[in-house]
Amino acid sequence: MNESSTPTDTSLAASYAEHNAKLPRTVLPIPEAQHVGLTTYDAKDPDTKYPPIVPLRPPAGAPNVLIVLLDDVGFGASSAFGGPCHTPTAERLAQQGLKFNRFHTTALCSPTRQALLTGRNHHSVGMGAITEMATSAPGNNSIRPRSKAPLAEVLNLNGYSTAQFGKCHEVPVWEVSPAGPFHQWPTGSGFEHFYGFVGGEANQYYPGLYEGTTAVEPPKSPEEGYTLTEDLANRAITWVRQQKALLPDKPFFMYFAPGATHAPHHVPKQWSDKYRGQFDGGWDRLREETLARQKQLGVVPQDAALTQRHAEIPAWEDIPANLQPVLARQMEIYAGFLEQADHHVGRLIDTLADLGVLDDTLVYYIIGDNGASAEGTINGCFNEMTTLNGMPGIETVDFLLSKIDLFGTPQAYNHYAVGWAHALCTPYQWTKQVASHWGGTRNGCIVRWPKAIQDAGGIRSQFHHVIDVARTVLEAARLPEPTMVNSIAQAPLEGVSMLPAIQDANAPETHDVQYFEMMGNRGIYYKGWTACTKHRTPWSADQPPPFDADHWELYGPDDWTQAHDLAAQNPKKLAELQRLWLIEAVKYNVVPLDDRAFERINPDIAGRPQLIRGNSQLLFQGMRVAEFCVLTLKNKSHSVTAQLAIPAGGANGVIMTQGGSVGGWALYAKDGVLKYCYNFFGIEHYIVTATAPIPAGKHQVRMEFHYDGGGLAKGGDVTLYYDGNAIGKGRVEQTQPMAFSADEAADVGCDSGSPASPDYGPTGNRFTGDIEWVQIDIGNDDHNHLIRPEDRLNLAMARQ
């Protein structure tokens, strides 16, 4: 830049800053200025004057914002908070910033994320539980009110670049399809760019990825070294480099939520092998060792008591000796998984440093969206879908022993035992889902922002909640809370700012009251006191008791870990807090309480909308849709019919599939012959093969499944047809009753995720002929086995 241009550029920048400083920002989008003045005929006329076009920017000094949210990490997991899992990035950021040791979440994935992204309590924005359990009740319908605009939208409308990478678990399940609507997807919620997955969890080797709202494939295979967290970090690094190269004066808001360390616990062996033998002593010893480290670090007081392990969680010494190595290996893999995630967060932090913008960035590193997950059963599991289907017993001790070397690999879908989850929530009681106690809701939080922090490496013990992040970001950017967004009046934010605590270790607490509730587990915090009741246990399928039969506990301000129940000694205080809980519950749509678990997965019981209705569904080649967007074929007779064009040399590849290697089914051709595979949790593969190849030319193939009936998860008889003529028969002895997968899609023309059948691999399985259409029908006992053109599903009728 030459000297003569410098003053001009400087004055122009000052002019832009002055313009942006004067903008009215409570109504968004900011109203456009209208030019009023002389309009000339000739642009060369000296009286032709218009104000300069000023790019929209937030007020001068507004920081970049990076929020990192890990998944299912308990307070006592990360080494930054005394845990056994090495997290050097978290430690480095803590040394340069602050640790908040009384930061709280909601006890479950979707609720915490929606609360974080909106600055409102989770029931207040319709997210009382995960999206898959939505009901029609306002506090549980998974629909974000338009009067509660998300933080990303507010920042974007004030001049921020915005991007999200990783997990999005806030989209109503009936809207997770190529047809939308997309207003609750990230790119409809203020994020200009999104790359990640939409759902509760992802296979780290075969994720169902989206870029924006378009389904995309991972850039390489597991055999080529692919893992999801590395991919997400690569994309985040590329985005922020481009953003700063092209718009260096424009701050960014990045939300990086990798999905680690939610099950399945997948990580390459070089990470998990670092921890070989380190957990052989079991979870009881781990809790004691962790608490000692936590006291040494100062993240809990020296007098903090280690809460007792509840009777529902077995002692390590009561685990059979032959099973202990499997359980220890589960924890080794988890520890490697968390360290790998922290490593890739570190790569992103290093990129910001290399770009020279790290010190201008407000960084939140929230280590977990809830406590560690106890959803893996007492013994853990090799395939988590067995647990999610309510069938953990099919994985015997001998089965788990036979798989010990495959845990963490692409062949597994594993989760650790309940005891490890409890240990990783040290020193607190309970785990994820238990919103009543700190084990479910207290997560380590690190904040780095040199501009506001005077005592780097310090600890903050003010009580805060995830709803406080949005208000903090707006205050840091000197942006007002909007009163109107997209012509809709806005409800107030429900959190408080954390800036006073960030700036001063002795700042008084401002978050005085906070309710907690998750599937009947409930609690209330008020000025140091907590009252709580555990209504149901995460891993139990037993019917919970009536709400009024729940036993409430009371803990005083000096009881850091909720170790000493004062309910009997101080019933008056307990009654006061119980009443306060009810007031807050009514205020934020918590009632009616809903403690149903598996029942709410069924949309007919839950009362939420369904994308597909009726008994038939038509699909076309190239379609990839989520499991909730396909007719439910489980526990009933059904058929899959496809109209094909077979080349002269015969066809190979997938016609249609649903699910993947951990469970599902596939209709496909191999060596020109039609085949059907039912994959039962990856344990059994029931394969039915036609007795002859599919002839060249146009033909209709069909698979009919005649369910045995008599309850859930029963077997059935399979018949294959060519042009209405039976060409093969077989038997499926048992089926999956609830779900095939958490993130594997239903595909027409290929298998885009992990392979549902061992007959083909994850790549090269695309159908080599043409697929005119595929039709799914429920109930086929009286069918003619051939769909004629006049019989084919009428799309207009299907909408009725």
KELOMAR-982457 format. One line per field, with one value per residue (C-alpha): residue number from 0; chain; x, y, z. Coordinates in steps of 0.5 Angstrom, whole numbers, plus 500, padded with zeros to 3 digits. Layout:
nuro: NUM ... $
lummar: A ... $
xx: X ... $
yy: Y ... $
zz: Z ... $
END
This chain:
nuro: 0 1 2 3 4 5 6 7 8 9 10 11 12 13 14 15 16 17 18 19 20 21 22 23 24 25 26 27 28 29 30 31 32 33 34 35 36 37 38 39 40 41 42 43 44 45 46 47 48 49 50 51 52 53 54 55 56 57 58 59 60 61 62 63 64 65 66 67 68 69 70 71 72 73 74 75 76 77 78 79 80 81 82 83 84 85 86 87 88 89 90 91 92 93 94 95 96 97 98 99 100 101 102 103 104 105 106 107 108 109 110 111 112 113 114 115 116 117 118 119 120 121 122 123 124 125 126 127 128 129 130 131 132 133 134 135 136 137 138 139 140 141 142 143 144 145 146 147 148 149 150 151 152 153 154 155 156 157 158 159 160 161 162 163 164 165 166 167 168 169 170 171 172 173 174 175 176 177 178 179 180 181 182 183 184 185 186 187 188 189 190 191 192 193 194 195 196 197 198 199 200 201 202 203 204 205 206 207 208 209 210 211 212 213 214 215 216 217 218 219 220 221 222 223 224 225 226 227 228 229 230 231 232 233 234 235 236 237 238 239 240 241 242 243 244 245 246 247 248 249 250 251 252 253 254 255 256 257 258 259 260 261 262 263 264 265 266 267 268 269 270 271 272 273 274 275 276 277 278 279 280 281 282 283 284 285 286 287 288 289 290 291 292 293 294 295 296 297 298 299 300 301 302 303 304 305 306 307 308 309 310 311 312 313 314 315 316 317 318 319 320 321 322 323 324 325 326 327 328 329 330 331 332 333 334 335 336 337 338 339 340 341 342 343 344 345 346 347 348 349 350 351 352 353 354 355 356 357 358 359 360 361 362 363 364 365 366 367 368 369 370 371 372 373 374 375 376 377 378 379 380 381 382 383 384 385 386 387 388 389 390 391 392 393 394 395 396 397 398 399 400 401 402 403 404 405 406 407 408 409 410 411 412 413 414 415 416 417 418 419 420 421 422 423 424 425 426 427 428 429 430 431 432 433 434 435 436 437 438 439 440 441 442 443 444 445 446 447 448 449 450 451 452 453 454 455 456 457 458 459 460 461 462 463 464 465 466 467 468 469 470 471 472 473 474 475 476 477 478 479 480 481 482 483 484 485 486 487 488 489 490 491 492 493 494 495 496 497 498 499 500 501 502 503 504 505 506 507 508 509 510 511 512 513 514 515 516 517 518 519 520 521 522 523 524 525 526 527 528 529 530 531 532 533 534 535 536 537 538 539 540 541 542 543 544 545 546 547 548 549 550 551 552 553 554 555 556 557 558 559 560 561 562 563 564 565 566 567 568 569 570 571 572 573 574 575 576 577 578 579 580 581 582 583 584 585 586 587 588 589 590 591 592 593 594 595 596 597 598 599 600 601 602 603 604 605 606 607 608 609 610 611 612 613 614 615 616 617 618 619 620 621 622 623 624 625 626 627 628 629 630 631 632 633 634 635 636 637 638 639 640 641 642 643 644 645 646 647 648 649 650 651 652 653 654 655 656 657 658 659 660 661 662 663 664 665 666 667 668 669 670 671 672 673 674 675 676 677 678 679 680 681 682 683 684 685 686 687 688 689 690 691 692 693 694 695 696 697 698 699 700 701 702 703 704 705 706 707 708 709 710 711 712 713 714 715 716 717 718 719 720 721 722 723 724 725 726 727 728 729 730 731 732 733 734 735 736 737 738 739 740 741 742 743 744 745 746 747 748 749 750 751 752 753 754 755 756 757 758 759 760 761 762 763 764 765 766 767 768 769 770 771 772 773 774 775 776 777 778 779 780 781 782 783 784 785 786 787 788 789 790 791 792 793 794 795 796 797 798 799 $
lummar: A A A A A A A A A A A A A A A A A A A A A A A A A A A A A A A A A A A A A A A A A A A A A A A A A A A A A A A A A A A A A A A A A A A A A A A A A A A A A A A A A A A A A A A A A A A A A A A A A A A A A A A A A A A A A A A A A A A A A A A A A A A A A A A A A A A A A A A A A A A A A A A A A A A A A A A A A A A A A A A A A A A A A A A A A A A A A A A A A A A A A A A A A A A A A A A A A A A A A A A A A A A A A A A A A A A A A A A A A A A A A A A A A A A A A A A A A A A A A A A A A A A A A A A A A A A A A A A A A A A A A A A A A A A A A A A A A A A A A A A A A A A A A A A A A A A A A A A A A A A A A A A A A A A A A A A A A A A A A A A A A A A A A A A A A A A A A A A A A A A A A A A A A A A A A A A A A A A A A A A A A A A A A A A A A A A A A A A A A A A A A A A A A A A A A A A A A A A A A A A A A A A A A A A A A A A A A A A A A A A A A A A A A A A A A A A A A A A A A A A A A A A A A A A A A A A A A A A A A A A A A A A A A A A A A A A A A A A A A A A A A A A A A A A A A A A A A A A A A A A A A A A A A A A A A A A A A A A A A A A A A A A A A A A A A A A A A A A A A A A A A A A A A A A A A A A A A A A A A A A A A A A A A A A A A A A A A A A A A A A A A A A A A A A A A A A A A A A A A A A A A A A A A A A A A A A A A A A A A A A A A A A A A A A A A A A A A A A A A A A A A A A A A A A A A A A A A A A A A A A A A A A A A A A A A A A A A A A A A A A A A A A A A A A A A A A A A A A A A A A A A A A A A A A A A A A A A A A A A A A A A A A A A A A A A A A A A A A A A A A A A A A A A A A A A A A A A A A A A A A A A A A A A A A A A A A A A A A A A A A A A A A A A A A A A A A A A A A A A A A A $
xx: 500 503 503 498 493 494 490 484 484 484 479 474 475 473 467 465 466 462 456 456 456 450 446 439 440 434 430 433 434 437 432 436 437 433 437 433 436 437 437 441 440 447 452 457 453 457 451 450 452 450 452 457 455 458 458 455 459 458 460 468 472 467 470 470 467 468 464 466 461 464 458 457 463 463 466 471 473 478 485 483 478 482 480 484 483 489 486 492 488 483 489 493 486 485 492 491 484 479 476 468 467 460 457 451 448 441 443 441 443 438 436 443 444 438 439 446 444 438 439 433 431 430 423 422 424 420 426 424 428 431 428 426 422 418 411 405 406 409 415 417 415 422 419 423 418 420 419 426 431 437 444 447 441 442 450 449 444 449 454 458 460 457 458 457 461 459 452 446 440 435 431 424 425 419 423 430 429 431 424 425 422 429 428 430 436 443 443 435 437 443 449 451 455 454 458 456 450 443 441 443 450 454 458 465 467 461 457 451 454 450 453 448 442 445 447 454 459 465 472 475 474 476 481 484 484 477 475 469 472 478 474 470 476 479 473 473 480 479 472 476 482 478 473 479 483 477 474 479 475 469 468 466 462 464 460 464 460 464 459 465 465 458 457 459 466 470 477 484 488 494 489 486 493 496 491 493 492 491 484 485 484 476 472 471 479 478 473 478 484 480 478 485 487 481 483 490 488 483 477 473 474 479 473 469 466 466 459 457 456 449 446 444 451 456 462 468 470 463 464 466 474 473 469 474 478 473 470 477 478 472 474 481 477 473 479 483 476 476 484 483 477 481 487 483 480 487 488 483 486 492 490 487 493 497 492 493 486 486 487 481 477 472 473 468 470 465 467 460 453 451 454 457 453 450 446 451 448 452 456 457 456 459 453 449 443 442 441 437 432 431 435 442 441 443 450 453 459 462 460 463 470 470 469 475 480 474 472 473 474 469 466 464 458 460 459 462 459 455 460 465 460 459 466 467 462 466 465 458 452 449 450 447 439 439 438 436 444 450 453 448 449 455 460 467 467 473 473 479 479 485 481 477 481 486 488 489 489 484 478 471 466 460 454 452 448 449 443 448 452 448 447 455 457 452 455 462 460 456 450 443 438 433 426 424 427 424 418 416 417 422 421 427 433 433 440 445 451 458 462 462 465 470 473 473 473 470 464 457 453 447 444 440 435 435 430 432 428 429 424 421 428 428 431 432 438 436 442 446 441 439 433 432 429 431 425 428 435 438 439 433 427 423 416 418 414 408 411 408 412 419 423 426 433 436 443 446 450 456 455 459 458 451 453 449 442 438 431 429 433 430 423 421 427 425 418 420 424 419 414 419 421 413 413 419 416 410 413 418 413 416 409 406 411 413 417 415 422 421 414 415 419 413 410 403 403 407 402 408 407 409 413 410 403 399 401 405 411 414 422 426 434 439 434 437 433 433 430 424 422 421 415 416 417 419 414 409 409 411 414 419 418 423 422 429 432 437 443 445 451 447 446 450 449 444 437 435 437 436 441 448 453 450 443 438 436 438 435 441 444 450 453 446 442 437 439 435 439 437 442 440 445 451 450 446 446 440 441 435 438 434 435 436 439 435 434 436 431 425 423 420 423 420 421 415 416 411 412 410 406 405 409 416 422 419 422 418 418 421 419 423 419 421 415 410 413 416 424 427 425 428 427 429 429 429 428 430 424 425 431 436 441 441 444 444 440 435 438 436 441 447 449 452 454 456 454 448 450 457 456 458 463 462 464 463 456 452 447 449 442 437 432 425 422 422 415 415 408 406 401 402 398 393 397 398 406 406 405 402 402 395 396 402 402 398 402 396 392 398 398 391 $
yy: 500 507 513 517 512 510 516 515 508 510 515 511 505 510 513 506 504 511 509 502 505 509 503 502 494 492 491 486 486 493 497 499 507 510 516 522 528 530 525 528 526 525 521 526 532 534 535 527 525 518 516 510 503 501 494 491 490 489 495 496 491 486 479 473 468 460 456 449 444 436 431 426 428 428 433 428 426 431 432 440 438 432 427 421 423 427 434 438 443 444 445 450 454 454 456 462 463 461 455 455 450 451 451 447 444 440 433 431 433 437 441 443 445 449 452 454 457 461 463 460 455 448 447 455 453 446 442 438 432 430 431 424 424 430 430 435 439 446 444 438 439 440 447 453 459 464 469 466 467 464 467 465 469 475 475 474 480 484 483 477 471 465 457 451 444 438 435 439 435 441 439 436 429 430 435 431 430 433 436 440 445 448 454 450 447 451 454 457 459 464 460 461 455 448 442 436 431 432 427 425 421 419 413 416 412 412 419 421 428 434 440 446 442 437 430 429 423 423 425 418 411 408 404 411 413 417 419 424 429 430 431 437 440 440 443 448 450 451 456 460 461 463 468 472 472 475 479 480 486 482 478 471 466 459 453 447 441 435 429 426 423 421 413 410 410 410 412 409 404 409 413 408 404 410 408 400 398 404 403 395 398 399 405 405 407 411 416 416 418 423 427 427 430 435 438 438 443 447 445 442 445 441 439 436 429 424 422 414 410 408 401 400 401 395 395 394 388 385 385 378 377 374 380 386 386 388 393 396 396 400 405 405 407 412 416 415 418 424 425 425 430 435 434 436 442 444 444 449 453 453 456 462 463 462 467 472 473 468 474 477 471 470 462 458 450 447 440 436 438 433 428 422 417 411 409 403 398 395 391 396 394 392 395 400 399 393 397 402 397 394 388 388 381 378 381 375 375 370 375 381 377 375 382 385 387 390 395 402 399 400 393 396 401 400 404 403 401 405 404 408 414 415 415 420 425 425 427 428 423 420 421 424 424 425 433 433 432 435 429 430 437 440 440 443 450 454 461 465 472 476 483 481 476 479 473 468 461 463 459 462 459 463 459 459 455 454 459 465 464 468 474 474 474 479 483 482 484 490 488 490 484 485 486 485 479 478 482 478 481 477 474 476 472 468 467 472 475 471 477 480 473 473 480 479 473 476 478 477 471 473 467 466 461 455 449 442 437 431 426 426 427 434 439 447 451 457 462 456 451 445 441 435 428 422 420 414 411 412 405 402 400 399 403 409 411 416 423 424 418 421 422 429 431 438 440 446 452 449 442 442 435 434 429 430 430 435 434 431 436 442 440 447 449 443 445 452 450 445 450 455 449 448 456 456 449 453 459 455 450 444 441 437 432 427 421 416 413 408 410 417 414 412 418 415 415 422 425 429 430 424 426 419 417 411 404 405 410 411 412 414 413 417 418 418 419 419 413 417 419 412 408 403 396 393 388 387 384 389 388 392 392 395 397 396 396 390 391 385 383 383 388 388 393 396 397 399 399 401 402 399 394 395 393 394 390 391 389 388 384 380 377 378 375 378 378 380 381 382 384 383 387 385 379 375 376 372 372 370 369 368 361 365 371 377 377 383 388 391 387 388 385 384 382 380 379 375 377 372 376 375 381 385 383 376 373 372 368 372 371 374 375 377 380 377 370 367 366 364 363 364 365 371 368 375 382 389 392 399 402 400 406 413 416 411 413 409 409 408 405 405 404 411 409 402 396 393 386 383 381 388 393 401 403 400 398 403 399 398 398 403 404 407 407 403 402 400 397 395 389 384 378 379 382 380 380 384 392 394 401 402 399 403 408 415 420 425 419 418 425 424 $
zz: 500 498 503 499 500 507 510 505 507 514 514 510 515 520 516 516 523 525 520 523 530 529 526 530 532 536 530 525 520 520 516 510 509 504 499 499 495 488 483 477 469 468 473 471 473 479 483 483 490 494 500 500 501 507 509 515 521 528 533 533 537 537 538 533 537 537 541 542 545 546 547 553 557 564 569 571 564 562 565 565 571 574 569 566 559 556 554 552 548 554 559 554 554 561 563 558 560 566 568 570 575 577 569 568 562 561 562 555 548 544 550 552 544 543 550 548 541 543 550 553 557 553 555 553 546 545 547 553 551 544 538 537 543 541 543 541 548 547 552 548 541 538 535 536 537 532 538 540 535 535 537 530 527 531 530 522 522 525 521 523 518 521 521 524 524 527 530 529 534 534 527 528 526 521 517 516 509 502 502 508 511 513 517 523 520 521 515 516 523 522 520 513 512 515 515 519 521 523 529 536 534 528 526 526 520 516 518 514 512 510 507 508 507 501 503 501 502 506 503 504 507 514 510 508 515 515 522 523 528 523 517 521 524 516 514 520 518 511 512 517 513 507 512 514 507 504 510 515 518 519 525 525 529 529 533 533 535 533 536 540 545 544 543 538 541 535 535 531 535 536 540 545 545 549 555 555 562 565 567 570 577 575 576 584 584 578 582 588 584 580 586 589 582 582 589 587 581 585 581 587 594 599 603 597 599 594 593 594 589 588 589 582 579 581 585 580 585 583 576 574 573 566 564 567 561 556 560 561 554 553 557 554 547 550 553 546 543 548 547 539 539 544 539 533 537 538 531 530 536 532 526 529 532 526 523 528 531 537 542 538 539 545 546 549 550 554 555 555 553 559 564 561 558 562 556 555 560 566 562 556 549 542 538 542 538 542 548 544 542 549 547 551 553 546 547 552 556 551 545 548 550 543 540 545 539 535 540 537 530 524 525 532 535 542 548 555 562 566 572 567 566 573 575 569 573 579 584 583 583 577 570 563 563 571 571 578 580 578 575 569 569 571 566 565 561 559 557 553 552 553 553 559 563 568 571 566 569 574 576 577 582 580 578 571 566 558 557 559 553 548 553 554 547 545 551 549 542 544 541 544 545 539 540 533 528 522 524 530 537 541 548 552 553 559 561 565 562 565 563 570 573 567 569 576 580 586 582 586 583 578 576 582 580 575 574 572 569 564 563 570 574 576 581 583 584 588 591 593 595 591 592 587 586 581 578 573 572 565 563 567 563 569 569 574 580 580 580 587 590 588 594 594 597 599 599 603 600 603 600 593 591 594 599 605 604 609 607 614 618 614 611 611 606 602 601 599 594 591 590 587 582 580 579 574 571 569 567 562 559 563 565 564 566 561 564 558 554 548 548 545 540 537 533 534 541 542 537 533 525 521 514 511 512 510 508 501 500 493 492 486 484 488 494 501 507 514 518 521 513 511 513 519 517 523 527 521 514 508 501 497 489 484 477 474 467 467 462 457 462 468 474 481 486 491 489 496 503 510 516 516 519 526 523 517 511 503 497 492 486 486 480 477 482 486 494 500 507 514 518 526 530 526 530 524 517 514 506 501 494 488 484 477 475 473 466 461 460 464 470 476 482 489 496 501 508 512 519 524 529 536 539 537 534 531 525 518 512 505 498 492 486 478 475 480 480 486 485 492 499 506 513 518 525 529 527 530 534 534 530 525 526 529 523 517 512 507 500 493 488 493 500 502 509 512 509 511 507 508 500 498 501 503 496 489 491 486 482 475 472 472 477 475 482 488 492 500 502 509 509 503 504 499 494 487 487 481 481 475 472 474 481 482 488 486 490 490 494 498 501 503 $
END
